[in-house]
């Protein structure tokens, strides 16, 4: 009898152990499937082109905002407004980028309503801006790209409607210095026109009411970007700078190559 009881006890132990293994196995499979589904969703959302890391404070960094219909979970940002995706046509402006700018993402942006009156901007300007950002310039990438610190997040800004010489192009380093002199370490306002395909906010930057795009052109540190410029006053400012021989307009004619042509070489 004692042997039979021991055998029965061992069978019970073995059965309980196997039951625990089966439960653990099923639990592991369930967790794995859930993880794979989540990763697949995040990857698909990221590939849609409207989802950026931390674009939604409410989701702790997951891709759940934008074209796939999850804007109702997000506060207003550069991809969503009032619980709806911002149409892609509103984000179709895609200026060329220099070698240092390709493939760089941006962080969160904050929706802030506001207007700016600049000595270089036309009072009748009817540009339909996506949103306005206010922050401190903490980095200068090149003559037409800077980094703006907004609520402890850095946002890459591409100056709208102008194009500056590349860093390996004549006047490239001086264009970068000109932008630094105008903006670095200063509080600025950025009126965002669109988001380009590289994830940068394309914006008109204002420092104490001065339109930085216009000022860069006035100093001869930038060209008016023919492909995207809509502000006719920029052409007048460029013509004045050219006639006065300012900045890049003082270079020999062979060195005055528009950046968009230089990049195609």
Order of alpha helices (4+ residues) and beta strands (2+ residues): alpha-beta-beta-beta-beta-beta-beta-alpha-beta-beta-beta-alpha-beta-alpha-alpha
